[in-house]
């Protein structure tokens, strides 16, 4: 499963790189790439892992709203 998620509130390229690194360590994540310029996370994960990933990504995004551009809702 691949989707793009709008990440809001990223303040610097270093922050987005650290978040990307942390998301990649979550079990079930195949790949994660965050563009600081567009503030979009391109997430590839195993289908059954998505509910838990959503919770962890929301938490790592400091409670900022995030919007699905494709795939789930």
Biopython code that builds the backbone (N, CA, C, O; Angstrom):
import numpy as np
from Bio.PDB.StructureBuilder import StructureBuilder

atoms = [
    (1, "UNK", "N", (0.849, -1.162, 0.000)),
    (1, "UNK", "CA", (0.000, 0.000, 0.000)),
    (1, "UNK", "C", (0.899, 1.232, 0.000)),
    (1, "UNK", "O", (1.854, 1.321, 0.772)),
    (2, "UNK", "N", (0.581, 2.174, -0.874)),
    (2, "UNK", "CA", (1.341, 3.430, -0.967)),
    (2, "UNK", "C", (0.365, 4.588, -0.878)),
    (2, "UNK", "O", (-0.690, 4.573, -1.512)),
    (3, "UNK", "N", (0.720, 5.584, -0.095)),
    (3, "UNK", "CA", (-0.103, 6.783, 0.011)),
    (3, "UNK", "C", (0.783, 7.996, 0.246)),
    (3, "UNK", "O", (1.954, 7.867, 0.605)),
    (4, "UNK", "N", (0.220, 9.155, 0.042)),
    (4, "UNK", "CA", (0.885, 10.406, 0.371)),
    (4, "UNK", "C", (0.089, 11.079, 1.480)),
    (4, "UNK", "O", (-1.140, 11.144, 1.435)),
    (5, "UNK", "N", (0.809, 11.576, 2.469)),
    (5, "UNK", "CA", (0.185, 12.189, 3.627)),
    (5, "UNK", "C", (0.757, 13.582, 3.797)),
    (5, "UNK", "O", (1.974, 13.755, 3.864)),
    (6, "UNK", "N", (-0.109, 14.570, 3.866)),
    (6, "UNK", "CA", (0.314, 15.953, 4.081)),
    (6, "UNK", "C", (0.728, 16.108, 5.537)),
    (6, "UNK", "O", (-0.071, 15.880, 6.445)),
    (7, "UNK", "N", (1.967, 16.494, 5.753)),
    (7, "UNK", "CA", (2.503, 16.711, 7.092)),
    (7, "UNK", "C", (2.578, 18.216, 7.297)),
    (7, "UNK", "O", (3.214, 18.913, 6.506)),
    (8, "UNK", "N", (1.955, 18.718, 8.320)),
    (8, "UNK", "CA", (1.961, 20.157, 8.567)),
    (8, "UNK", "C", (2.820, 20.481, 9.780)),
    (8, "UNK", "O", (2.887, 19.705, 10.733)),
    (9, "UNK", "N", (3.470, 21.623, 9.734)),
    (9, "UNK", "CA", (4.227, 22.083, 10.884)),
    (9, "UNK", "C", (5.680, 21.653, 10.907)),
    (9, "UNK", "O", (6.345, 21.827, 11.928)),
    (10, "UNK", "N", (6.201, 21.097, 9.818)),
    (10, "UNK", "CA", (7.616, 20.760, 9.779)),
    (10, "UNK", "C", (8.404, 22.068, 9.679)),
    (10, "UNK", "O", (8.170, 22.872, 8.777)),
    (11, "UNK", "N", (9.329, 22.273, 10.604)),
    (11, "UNK", "CA", (10.004, 23.562, 10.702)),
    (11, "UNK", "C", (11.354, 23.619, 10.002)),
    (11, "UNK", "O", (11.834, 24.707, 9.686)),
    (12, "UNK", "N", (11.979, 22.464, 9.754)),
    (12, "UNK", "CA", (13.279, 22.488, 9.085)),
    (12, "UNK", "C", (13.537, 21.142, 8.419)),
    (12, "UNK", "O", (12.881, 20.145, 8.720)),
    (13, "UNK", "N", (14.502, 21.136, 7.513)),
    (13, "UNK", "CA", (14.841, 19.911, 6.794)),
    (13, "UNK", "C", (15.366, 18.838, 7.754)),
    (13, "UNK", "O", (15.124, 17.647, 7.556)),
    (14, "UNK", "N", (16.077, 19.264, 8.782)),
    (14, "UNK", "CA", (16.592, 18.309, 9.766)),
    (14, "UNK", "C", (15.442, 17.601, 10.489)),
    (14, "UNK", "O", (15.493, 16.391, 10.706)),
    (15, "UNK", "N", (14.408, 18.360, 10.860)),
    (15, "UNK", "CA", (13.243, 17.776, 11.536)),
    (15, "UNK", "C", (12.575, 16.728, 10.645)),
    (15, "UNK", "O", (12.234, 15.639, 11.107)),
    (16, "UNK", "N", (12.393, 17.060, 9.385)),
    (16, "UNK", "CA", (11.730, 16.115, 8.485)),
    (16, "UNK", "C", (12.599, 14.883, 8.261)),
    (16, "UNK", "O", (12.072, 13.777, 8.138)),
    (17, "UNK", "N", (13.926, 15.052, 8.207)),
    (17, "UNK", "CA", (14.822, 13.905, 8.036)),
    (17, "UNK", "C", (14.768, 12.980, 9.250)),
    (17, "UNK", "O", (14.756, 11.758, 9.102)),
    (18, "UNK", "N", (14.734, 13.563, 10.449)),
    (18, "UNK", "CA", (14.651, 12.752, 11.664)),
    (18, "UNK", "C", (13.314, 12.022, 11.743)),
    (18, "UNK", "O", (13.263, 10.858, 12.143)),
    (19, "UNK", "N", (12.237, 12.697, 11.366)),
    (19, "UNK", "CA", (10.926, 12.061, 11.376)),
    (19, "UNK", "C", (10.893, 10.910, 10.371)),
    (19, "UNK", "O", (10.387, 9.830, 10.677)),
    (20, "UNK", "N", (11.428, 11.137, 9.180)),
    (20, "UNK", "CA", (11.493, 10.105, 8.151)),
    (20, "UNK", "C", (12.269, 8.894, 8.661)),
    (20, "UNK", "O", (11.843, 7.756, 8.467)),
    (21, "UNK", "N", (13.385, 9.132, 9.302)),
    (21, "UNK", "CA", (14.204, 8.061, 9.862)),
    (21, "UNK", "C", (13.414, 7.256, 10.896)),
    (21, "UNK", "O", (13.463, 6.026, 10.904)),
    (22, "UNK", "N", (12.686, 7.958, 11.766)),
    (22, "UNK", "CA", (11.890, 7.278, 12.785)),
    (22, "UNK", "C", (10.751, 6.469, 12.196)),
    (22, "UNK", "O", (10.481, 5.358, 12.652)),
    (23, "UNK", "N", (10.082, 7.007, 11.193)),
    (23, "UNK", "CA", (8.972, 6.295, 10.556)),
    (23, "UNK", "C", (9.465, 5.032, 9.875)),
    (23, "UNK", "O", (8.783, 4.008, 9.907)),
    (24, "UNK", "N", (10.638, 5.087, 9.261)),
    (24, "UNK", "CA", (11.193, 3.905, 8.588)),
    (24, "UNK", "C", (11.460, 2.754, 9.557)),
    (24, "UNK", "O", (11.488, 1.594, 9.144)),
    (25, "UNK", "N", (11.655, 3.061, 10.837)),
    (25, "UNK", "CA", (11.939, 2.029, 11.834)),
    (25, "UNK", "C", (10.679, 1.329, 12.336)),
    (25, "UNK", "O", (10.778, 0.304, 13.010)),
    (26, "UNK", "N", (9.501, 1.860, 12.023)),
    (26, "UNK", "CA", (8.255, 1.266, 12.494)),
    (26, "UNK", "C", (8.002, -0.044, 11.742)),
    (26, "UNK", "O", (8.044, -0.061, 10.512)),
    (27, "UNK", "N", (7.741, -1.135, 12.456)),
    (27, "UNK", "CA", (7.458, -2.399, 11.785)),
    (27, "UNK", "C", (6.291, -2.254, 10.811)),
    (27, "UNK", "O", (5.264, -1.660, 11.140)),
    (28, "UNK", "N", (6.461, -2.801, 9.614)),
    (28, "UNK", "CA", (5.427, -2.733, 8.590)),
    (28, "UNK", "C", (5.689, -1.676, 7.540)),
    (28, "UNK", "O", (5.068, -1.692, 6.478)),
    (29, "UNK", "N", (6.613, -0.745, 7.824)),
    (29, "UNK", "CA", (6.957, 0.284, 6.848)),
    (29, "UNK", "C", (7.949, -0.299, 5.847)),
    (29, "UNK", "O", (8.991, -0.832, 6.228)),
    (30, "UNK", "N", (7.618, -0.193, 4.579)),
    (30, "UNK", "CA", (8.513, -0.640, 3.516)),
    (30, "UNK", "C", (9.438, 0.514, 3.127)),
    (30, "UNK", "O", (10.638, 0.314, 2.941)),
    (31, "UNK", "N", (8.877, 1.726, 3.003)),
    (31, "UNK", "CA", (9.668, 2.910, 2.681)),
    (31, "UNK", "C", (8.910, 4.156, 3.112)),
    (31, "UNK", "O", (7.680, 4.170, 3.134)),
    (32, "UNK", "N", (9.657, 5.201, 3.455)),
    (32, "UNK", "CA", (9.071, 6.489, 3.823)),
    (32, "UNK", "C", (9.995, 7.586, 3.331)),
    (32, "UNK", "O", (11.207, 7.538, 3.541)),
    (33, "UNK", "N", (9.410, 8.571, 2.674)),
    (33, "UNK", "CA", (10.171, 9.718, 2.196)),
    (33, "UNK", "C", (9.370, 10.978, 2.486)),
    (33, "UNK", "O", (8.201, 11.071, 2.113)),
    (34, "UNK", "N", (9.993, 11.949, 3.150)),
    (34, "UNK", "CA", (9.330, 13.216, 3.430)),
    (34, "UNK", "C", (10.027, 14.311, 2.642)),
    (34, "UNK", "O", (11.249, 14.447, 2.689)),
    (35, "UNK", "N", (9.240, 15.085, 1.923)),
    (35, "UNK", "CA", (9.755, 16.268, 1.248)),
    (35, "UNK", "C", (9.498, 17.469, 2.153)),
    (35, "UNK", "O", (8.349, 17.821, 2.416)),
    (36, "UNK", "N", (10.572, 18.094, 2.627)),
    (36, "UNK", "CA", (10.413, 19.269, 3.476)),
    (36, "UNK", "C", (9.760, 20.408, 2.700)),
    (36, "UNK", "O", (8.942, 21.146, 3.247)),
    (37, "UNK", "N", (10.117, 20.550, 1.439)),
    (37, "UNK", "CA", (9.582, 21.652, 0.635)),
    (37, "UNK", "C", (8.064, 21.560, 0.469)),
    (37, "UNK", "O", (7.365, 22.566, 0.589)),
    (38, "UNK", "N", (7.550, 20.353, 0.194)),
    (38, "UNK", "CA", (6.109, 20.184, -0.010)),
    (38, "UNK", "C", (5.393, 19.729, 1.260)),
    (38, "UNK", "O", (4.165, 19.764, 1.329)),
    (39, "UNK", "N", (6.161, 19.302, 2.264)),
    (39, "UNK", "CA", (5.646, 18.756, 3.515)),
    (39, "UNK", "C", (4.691, 17.584, 3.269)),
    (39, "UNK", "O", (3.609, 17.493, 3.850)),
    (40, "UNK", "N", (5.139, 16.698, 2.388)),
    (40, "UNK", "CA", (4.366, 15.503, 2.063)),
    (40, "UNK", "C", (5.200, 14.269, 2.389)),
    (40, "UNK", "O", (6.369, 14.173, 2.017)),
    (41, "UNK", "N", (4.574, 13.330, 3.090)),
    (41, "UNK", "CA", (5.174, 12.037, 3.373)),
    (41, "UNK", "C", (4.657, 11.050, 2.349)),
    (41, "UNK", "O", (3.446, 10.872, 2.217)),
    (42, "UNK", "N", (5.555, 10.405, 1.624)),
    (42, "UNK", "CA", (5.177, 9.312, 0.726)),
    (42, "UNK", "C", (5.484, 8.037, 1.496)),
    (42, "UNK", "O", (6.644, 7.721, 1.759)),
    (43, "UNK", "N", (4.440, 7.314, 1.850)),
    (43, "UNK", "CA", (4.547, 6.153, 2.728)),
    (43, "UNK", "C", (4.175, 4.883, 1.983)),
    (43, "UNK", "O", (3.113, 4.796, 1.367)),
    (44, "UNK", "N", (5.057, 3.905, 2.049)),
    (44, "UNK", "CA", (4.777, 2.575, 1.515)),
    (44, "UNK", "C", (4.830, 1.612, 2.693)),
    (44, "UNK", "O", (5.843, 1.517, 3.385)),
    (45, "UNK", "N", (3.726, 0.898, 2.914)),
    (45, "UNK", "CA", (3.663, -0.001, 4.057)),
    (45, "UNK", "C", (2.857, -1.249, 3.724)),
    (45, "UNK", "O", (2.146, -1.307, 2.721)),
    (46, "UNK", "N", (2.988, -2.236, 4.587)),
    (46, "UNK", "CA", (2.177, -3.442, 4.467)),
    (46, "UNK", "C", (0.743, -3.080, 4.815)),
    (46, "UNK", "O", (0.504, -2.304, 5.741)),
    (47, "UNK", "N", (-0.217, -3.638, 4.077)),
    (47, "UNK", "CA", (-1.628, -3.275, 4.253)),
    (47, "UNK", "C", (-2.113, -3.428, 5.689)),
    (47, "UNK", "O", (-2.783, -2.537, 6.210)),
    (48, "UNK", "N", (-1.788, -4.531, 6.327)),
    (48, "UNK", "CA", (-2.311, -4.782, 7.674)),
    (48, "UNK", "C", (-1.614, -3.939, 8.750)),
    (48, "UNK", "O", (-2.079, -3.899, 9.889)),
    (49, "UNK", "N", (-0.528, -3.278, 8.416)),
    (49, "UNK", "CA", (0.204, -2.473, 9.389)),
    (49, "UNK", "C", (-0.309, -1.034, 9.469)),
    (49, "UNK", "O", (0.089, -0.297, 10.370)),
    (50, "UNK", "N", (-1.174, -0.623, 8.555)),
    (50, "UNK", "CA", (-1.527, 0.784, 8.458)),
    (50, "UNK", "C", (-2.191, 1.370, 9.702)),
    (50, "UNK", "O", (-1.805, 2.470, 10.097)),
    (51, "UNK", "N", (-3.156, 0.722, 10.347)),
    (51, "UNK", "CA", (-3.788, 1.348, 11.523)),
    (51, "UNK", "C", (-2.785, 1.744, 12.612)),
    (51, "UNK", "O", (-2.885, 2.830, 13.182)),
    (52, "UNK", "N", (-1.829, 0.872, 12.898)),
    (52, "UNK", "CA", (-0.827, 1.181, 13.913)),
    (52, "UNK", "C", (0.123, 2.276, 13.428)),
    (52, "UNK", "O", (0.537, 3.136, 14.206)),
    (53, "UNK", "N", (0.461, 2.239, 12.151)),
    (53, "UNK", "CA", (1.328, 3.272, 11.588)),
    (53, "UNK", "C", (0.681, 4.640, 11.691)),
    (53, "UNK", "O", (1.345, 5.624, 12.016)),
    (54, "UNK", "N", (-0.610, 4.704, 11.416)),
    (54, "UNK", "CA", (-1.319, 5.980, 11.471)),
    (54, "UNK", "C", (-1.191, 6.597, 12.867)),
    (54, "UNK", "O", (-0.926, 7.792, 12.997)),
    (55, "UNK", "N", (-1.379, 5.783, 13.905)),
    (55, "UNK", "CA", (-1.273, 6.277, 15.276)),
    (55, "UNK", "C", (0.128, 6.814, 15.566)),
    (55, "UNK", "O", (0.280, 7.889, 16.146)),
    (56, "UNK", "N", (1.143, 6.063, 15.160)),
    (56, "UNK", "CA", (2.516, 6.462, 15.444)),
    (56, "UNK", "C", (2.915, 7.700, 14.648)),
    (56, "UNK", "O", (3.639, 8.555, 15.158)),
    (57, "UNK", "N", (2.453, 7.806, 13.407)),
    (57, "UNK", "CA", (2.785, 8.974, 12.593)),
    (57, "UNK", "C", (2.101, 10.209, 13.157)),
    (57, "UNK", "O", (2.711, 11.278, 13.215)),
    (58, "UNK", "N", (0.846, 10.082, 13.572)),
    (58, "UNK", "CA", (0.154, 11.216, 14.182)),
    (58, "UNK", "C", (0.905, 11.692, 15.424)),
    (58, "UNK", "O", (1.068, 12.893, 15.638)),
    (59, "UNK", "N", (1.357, 10.748, 16.233)),
    (59, "UNK", "CA", (2.085, 11.099, 17.447)),
    (59, "UNK", "C", (3.415, 11.771, 17.108)),
    (59, "UNK", "O", (3.787, 12.759, 17.742)),
    (60, "UNK", "N", (4.128, 11.247, 16.120)),
    (60, "UNK", "CA", (5.425, 11.824, 15.754)),
    (60, "UNK", "C", (5.268, 13.169, 15.068)),
    (60, "UNK", "O", (6.216, 13.952, 15.009)),
    (61, "UNK", "N", (4.074, 13.444, 14.546)),
    (61, "UNK", "CA", (3.815, 14.722, 13.869)),
    (61, "UNK", "C", (3.332, 15.767, 14.870)),
    (61, "UNK", "O", (2.734, 16.770, 14.480)),
    (62, "UNK", "N", (3.589, 15.536, 16.161)),
    (62, "UNK", "CA", (3.295, 16.484, 17.234)),
    (62, "UNK", "C", (1.838, 16.906, 17.283)),
    (62, "UNK", "O", (1.524, 18.028, 17.679)),
    (63, "UNK", "N", (0.946, 16.008, 16.882)),
    (63, "UNK", "CA", (-0.475, 16.311, 16.957)),
    (63, "UNK", "C", (-0.976, 17.221, 15.859)),
    (63, "UNK", "O", (-2.160, 17.558, 15.833)),
    (64, "UNK", "N", (-0.095, 17.632, 14.942)),
    (64, "UNK", "CA", (-0.527, 18.492, 13.842)),
    (64, "UNK", "C", (-1.462, 17.706, 12.923)),
    (64, "UNK", "O", (-1.315, 16.492, 12.780)),
    (65, "UNK", "N", (-2.410, 18.385, 12.308)),
    (65, "UNK", "CA", (-3.330, 17.676, 11.420)),
    (65, "UNK", "C", (-2.602, 17.105, 10.214)),
    (65, "UNK", "O", (-1.626, 17.679, 9.731)),
    (66, "UNK", "N", (-3.074, 16.000, 9.749)),
    (66, "UNK", "CA", (-2.530, 15.430, 8.524)),
    (66, "UNK", "C", (-3.684, 14.969, 7.670)),
    (66, "UNK", "O", (-4.727, 14.560, 8.179)),
    (67, "UNK", "N", (-3.492, 15.037, 6.371)),
    (67, "UNK", "CA", (-4.574, 14.841, 5.430)),
    (67, "UNK", "C", (-4.184, 13.766, 4.430)),
    (67, "UNK", "O", (-3.097, 13.802, 3.854)),
    (68, "UNK", "N", (-5.079, 12.810, 4.230)),
    (68, "UNK", "CA", (-4.833, 11.793, 3.208)),
    (68, "UNK", "C", (-5.089, 12.364, 1.832)),
    (68, "UNK", "O", (-6.130, 12.971, 1.580)),
    (69, "UNK", "N", (-4.127, 12.165, 0.938)),
    (69, "UNK", "CA", (-4.311, 12.580, -0.439)),
    (69, "UNK", "C", (-4.755, 11.400, -1.299)),
    (69, "UNK", "O", (-5.325, 11.594, -2.372)),
    (70, "UNK", "N", (-4.499, 10.193, -0.838)),
    (70, "UNK", "CA", (-4.868, 9.015, -1.617)),
    (70, "UNK", "C", (-4.991, 7.823, -0.699)),
    (70, "UNK", "O", (-4.274, 7.718, 0.296)),
    (71, "UNK", "N", (-5.881, 6.943, -1.026)),
    (71, "UNK", "CA", (-5.825, 5.609, -0.487)),
    (71, "UNK", "C", (-6.776, 5.187, 0.595)),
    (71, "UNK", "O", (-7.287, 4.072, 0.491)),
    (72, "UNK", "N", (-7.072, 5.952, 1.624)),
    (72, "UNK", "CA", (-7.686, 5.339, 2.778)),
    (72, "UNK", "C", (-9.046, 5.893, 3.168)),
    (72, "UNK", "O", (-9.948, 5.108, 3.461)),
    (73, "UNK", "N", (-9.234, 7.180, 3.186)),
    (73, "UNK", "CA", (-10.491, 7.732, 3.682)),
    (73, "UNK", "C", (-11.293, 8.368, 2.577)),
    (73, "UNK", "O", (-12.383, 8.883, 2.824)),
]
sb = StructureBuilder()
sb.init_structure("model")
sb.init_model(0)
sb.init_chain("A")
sb.init_seg("    ")
for serial, (resi, resn, name, xyz) in enumerate(atoms, 1):
    if name == "N":
        sb.init_residue(resn, " ", resi, " ")
    sb.init_atom(name, np.array(xyz, "f"), 0.0, 1.0, " ", f" {name:<3s}", serial, name[0])
structure = sb.get_structure()
